Amino acid sequence: PLLLQVCFIGRSNVGKSSLIRALFSLSPEVEVRVSKTPGHTKKMNFFKVGKYFTLVDMPGYGYRAPQDFVEMVEAYLQERHNLKRTFLLVDGVVGLQKTDHTAVEMLEEFGIPYVMVLTKIDRASRGLLLKNVLEIQEFVKEKTQGCFPQLFLVSSLEFSGVHLLRCFVAHVTGNLPTVEAS
């Protein structure tokens, strides 16, 4: 049977590779190169996480996106029936950008369930982070239908929020059973 898949997508330089490396640091089969150059990932990379699910690392959109980005990503999103969840990464310092809105429109149009993850929270002042979180929460509430209401805040550098996101990934892939409160 086809393994369930989760994919990570975001702008170039949003910290996608760093987050994937932090999230799957306990899975040696997930070997993601982190580059100082934005837009390093040019193709979709598939990593089998144990015998549980497949992680898909998408190339970044926006600055330095591969020329075939739209065709590649749209085809993948429309044809993957085993895609369980898409994680849309947004830079915590700059908030939602025009290219992020385009990505949201695509996910909404295709009816893909997705989650927003705010990266690089260690680089944003508390005031700026709060402003961006509130704006994104309002945007999700008013303008989306397929977005999970919980926003995940993470720092790959300090590992803040990484454990919680790791648990959520395990849950959506069926690898973390829920416990009923008695």
Buried (B, 14 or more C-beta within 10 A) or exposed (E): EEBBBBBBBBBBBBBBBBBBBBBBEEBEEBEBEBEEEBBBBBEBBEBEBEEBBBBBBBBBBBEBBBEEBEEBBEEBBBEBEEBBBBBBBBBBBBBBBEBBEEBBEBBBEBEBBBBBBBBBBBBBEEEBBEEBBEEBBEBBEEEBEBBBEEBBBBBBBEEBBBEEBBEBBBEBBEBEEEEEEE
